[in-house]
Amino acid sequence: MIQIKNLHKSFSSLKVLNDINVEILKENNVAILGPNGSGKTTLMKSILGLVIPDSGTILINGNSVFQNYKIKKQISYLPQSIQFPENITVQELIKMMEDIRSEKANYEYWITQFDIQNTLSKKIKNLSGGTKQKVNIMIALMFENTEYIILDEPSVGLDPISRIKLKDWLKQKRNQNKTILLCTHILSDIEDVCDYLLFLLDGKVYYYGTINELLNKHNESKLENAIAKILTLKNHKL
């Protein structure tokens, strides 16, 4: 379980998170949505302990993410942008991550799924953008003993076939006692993978509940239409 209580975070005069209170139960699969600048990435980085809030607490399985670093071994995380050392090969990167985690990784699965066997001897700097994203996903998800999977725009740069394979993998994890937090602008991925939606506006929780409840609330059958209504209502209040 992830418990977020009275979370506040500002960068200089910009208030990014404003009194966030959310409880994510185990096995919930939650999409995190909102306009650019609404606080999505800051919230995810706070859950990881990478951003220190001004006030508030975040507990994972009852332990503070800011006081117990061992909790992070239960999390698989893919950031929106990532920079690995560019002069090492993909195989060297895999070995480095295994040494850091002190456990064997199932990277063979992703090598096969993404058809990147021929990239193992290539240096990171020589990979195309799409191939680099496949490697990023492999590194983030190759340790299978984690309880929580947090993905920030995982489909960016992926070809359609690779995106479908990633989505199918996430759908499998829904039935394996995993908790998934997914931030993406591809709404079809959200509807296939997630049951819950956390919608942020101006650093506040505008909606947190099931996707079906949101659709019923706005009398819509498609998520994109419900989101459009949220943003229309917001603009009318400005």
Phi, psi and omega per residue, in radians:
M1 nan 2.421 3.047
I2 -1.930 2.152 3.131
Q3 -2.062 2.120 3.125
I4 -2.013 2.117 -3.012
K5 -2.216 2.129 3.000
N6 0.873 0.828 -3.043
L7 -1.469 2.222 3.089
H8 -2.253 2.431 3.058
K9 -2.649 2.261 3.069
S10 -2.209 2.596 2.975
F11 -2.024 1.884 -2.986
S12 0.993 -2.142 -3.113
S13 -1.578 -0.043 -3.093
L14 -1.579 2.033 3.113
K15 -1.512 1.983 -3.024
V16 -1.661 -0.711 3.083
L17 -2.164 2.277 -3.020
N18 -2.253 1.628 3.060
D19 1.043 1.038 3.114
I20 -1.432 2.194 3.079
N21 -2.293 1.889 -3.069
V22 -2.512 2.457 3.040
E23 -2.170 2.047 -3.115
I24 -1.872 1.936 -3.090
L25 -1.311 2.707 3.119
K26 -1.042 2.443 -3.131
E27 1.355 0.035 3.004
N28 -1.350 2.471 3.084
N29 -2.016 1.951 -2.910
V30 -2.048 2.212 2.980
A31 -1.557 2.337 3.087
I32 -1.881 1.983 -3.071
L33 -2.168 2.851 3.084
G34 2.743 2.807 3.111
P35 -1.098 2.885 3.050
N36 -1.014 2.349 -3.138
G37 1.498 0.137 -3.096
S38 -1.455 -0.160 3.076
G39 1.881 0.161 -3.053
K40 -1.063 -0.947 -3.091
T41 -1.159 -0.677 3.110
T42 -1.083 -0.686 3.110
L43 -1.117 -0.791 -3.138
M44 -1.123 -0.712 3.118
K45 -1.189 -0.504 3.064
S46 -1.196 -0.716 3.089
I47 -1.050 -0.592 3.136
L48 -1.421 -0.166 -3.085
G49 1.412 0.204 3.139
L50 -1.487 -0.388 3.034
V51 -2.076 2.237 3.141
I52 -1.622 2.095 -3.106
P53 -1.265 2.818 3.059
D54 -1.245 -0.600 3.090
S55 -2.799 2.862 -3.129
G56 1.817 3.008 -3.099
T57 -2.328 2.665 3.012
I58 -2.304 2.128 3.139
L59 -2.023 2.367 2.988
I60 -2.066 2.056 -3.061
N61 0.928 0.642 3.067
G62 1.492 -0.013 -3.107
N63 -1.953 2.412 3.131
S64 -1.206 2.294 3.127
V65 -1.226 -0.269 -3.119
F66 -1.654 -0.108 -3.094
Q67 -2.131 -0.223 -3.104
N68 -2.298 1.629 -3.058
Y69 -1.153 -0.385 -3.089
K70 -1.137 -0.377 3.113
I71 -1.029 -0.555 -3.038
K72 -1.146 -0.341 3.086
K73 -1.234 -0.194 3.105
Q74 -1.615 0.105 -3.053
I75 -2.109 2.300 2.914
S76 -1.787 2.220 -3.014
Y77 -2.308 2.266 3.010
L78 -2.034 1.909 3.107
P79 -1.319 2.896 -3.137
Q80 -1.166 -0.631 3.057
S81 -2.388 2.488 -3.065
I82 -2.536 2.507 -3.136
Q83 -2.201 1.921 3.008
F84 -1.674 2.797 3.068
P85 -0.952 2.196 -2.968
E86 -1.395 -0.300 -3.067
N87 -1.690 0.168 3.044
I88 -1.829 2.738 3.131
T89 -1.450 2.920 3.099
V90 -1.058 -0.742 3.129
Q91 -1.093 -0.693 3.101
E92 -1.163 -0.627 3.100
L93 -1.129 -0.764 3.103
I94 -1.022 -0.832 -3.125
K95 -1.086 -0.708 3.125
M96 -1.072 -0.760 -3.132
M97 -1.191 -0.635 3.070
E98 -1.122 -0.692 3.119
D99 -1.145 -0.690 3.131
I100 -1.138 -0.750 -3.104
R101 -1.432 -0.308 -3.111
S102 1.012 0.703 3.073
E103 -2.697 2.726 -3.120
K104 -1.345 2.408 -3.126
A105 -1.869 2.623 3.082
N106 -1.669 1.099 -3.137
Y107 -1.333 -0.372 -3.137
E108 -1.022 -0.622 -3.139
Y109 -1.017 -0.843 -3.074
W110 -1.288 -0.561 3.070
I111 -1.048 -0.730 3.129
T112 -1.249 -0.803 -3.101
Q113 -1.060 -0.726 -3.083
F114 -1.651 -0.020 3.102
D115 0.941 0.958 -3.105
I116 -2.066 0.506 3.125
Q117 -0.988 -0.634 -3.054
N118 -1.388 -0.033 -3.118
T119 -1.695 -0.152 -3.000
L120 -1.035 -0.597 -3.111
S121 -1.597 0.007 -3.117
K122 -1.552 2.591 3.075
K123 -1.341 2.614 -3.105
I124 -0.957 -0.693 -3.071
K125 -1.162 -0.304 -3.097
N126 -1.701 0.073 -3.137
L127 -1.503 2.589 3.021
S128 -1.243 2.899 -3.132
G129 -1.035 -0.771 -3.137
G130 -1.151 -0.722 3.130
T131 -1.179 -0.664 3.106
K132 -1.084 -0.657 3.104
Q133 -1.166 -0.649 3.070
K134 -1.078 -0.731 3.104
V135 -1.131 -0.715 3.100
N136 -1.022 -0.773 3.134
I137 -1.133 -0.772 3.119
M138 -1.009 -0.825 -3.123
I139 -1.098 -0.678 -3.101
A140 -1.237 -0.570 -2.957
L141 -1.966 0.076 -3.033
M142 -1.388 -0.189 3.044
F143 -1.705 1.976 -2.904
E144 -1.636 -0.041 -3.082
N145 -1.566 0.092 -3.126
T146 -1.361 2.659 3.137
E147 -1.620 -0.458 -3.010
Y148 -2.125 2.392 3.129
I149 -2.161 2.028 -3.098
I150 -2.080 2.064 -3.044
L151 -2.193 2.189 3.130
D152 -1.920 1.840 -3.132
E153 0.908 1.021 -3.067
P154 -1.207 -0.390 -3.040
S155 -1.511 -0.067 -3.110
V156 -1.081 2.150 3.094
G157 1.502 -0.115 -3.126
L158 -1.430 2.526 2.996
D159 -1.295 2.811 -3.061
P160 -0.981 -0.695 -3.109
I161 -1.158 -0.768 3.131
S162 -1.141 -0.641 3.108
R163 -1.113 -0.708 3.113
I164 -1.134 -0.702 3.139
K165 -1.146 -0.699 3.080
L166 -1.122 -0.753 3.140
K167 -1.114 -0.701 3.111
D168 -1.107 -0.674 3.107
W169 -1.112 -0.743 3.129
L170 -1.143 -0.656 3.109
K171 -1.115 -0.642 3.075
Q172 -1.109 -0.684 -3.091
K173 -1.190 -0.376 3.082
R174 -1.028 -0.498 -3.082
N175 -1.771 0.251 -3.090
Q176 -2.169 0.592 3.063
N177 1.051 0.562 3.091
K178 -1.779 2.603 3.025
T179 -1.853 2.147 -3.070
I180 -1.984 2.255 2.966
L181 -2.009 2.082 -3.016
L182 -2.194 2.136 3.028
C183 -1.930 2.040 -3.129
T184 -2.730 2.667 3.057
H185 -1.607 -0.041 -3.137
I186 -1.593 1.708 -2.980
L187 -1.167 -0.496 3.107
S188 -1.129 -0.580 3.079
D189 -1.139 -0.693 -3.136
I190 -1.097 -0.813 -3.094
E191 -1.151 -0.506 3.136
D192 -1.414 -0.479 -2.987
V193 -1.871 -0.644 -2.936
C194 -1.903 2.581 3.060
D195 -1.790 -0.468 -3.064
Y196 -2.014 2.700 3.106
L197 -2.264 2.258 2.989
L198 -1.960 1.914 -3.081
F199 -1.878 2.126 -3.125
L200 -1.825 2.429 3.022
L201 -2.374 2.143 3.103
D202 0.931 0.674 3.075
G203 1.386 0.100 3.139
K204 -2.062 2.746 3.077
V205 -1.395 1.944 3.084
Y206 -1.491 -0.661 3.140
Y207 -2.617 2.368 2.960
Y208 -2.488 2.012 -3.123
G209 3.063 -2.926 -3.121
T210 -1.307 2.698 3.093
I211 -1.126 -0.671 3.122
N212 -1.079 -0.689 3.111
E213 -1.120 -0.670 3.116
L214 -1.147 -0.746 3.127
L215 -1.075 -0.741 3.126
N216 -1.164 -0.676 -3.117
K217 -1.050 -0.673 -3.096
H218 -1.794 0.160 3.087
N219 0.950 0.852 -3.134
E220 -2.218 2.724 3.090
S221 -1.827 -0.256 -3.124
K222 -2.077 2.422 -3.109
L223 -1.090 -0.687 -3.106
E224 -1.068 -0.596 3.112
N225 -1.249 -0.663 3.096
A226 -1.144 -0.713 3.107
I227 -1.116 -0.715 3.118
A228 -1.052 -0.668 3.115
K229 -1.160 -0.682 3.103
I230 -1.022 -0.844 -3.095
L231 -1.199 -0.597 3.092
T232 -1.138 -0.766 3.107
L233 -1.096 -0.686 3.123
K234 -1.091 -0.781 -3.115
N235 -1.147 -0.569 3.128
H236 -1.208 -0.408 -3.128
K237 -1.479 -0.234 -3.107
L238 -1.266 nan nan
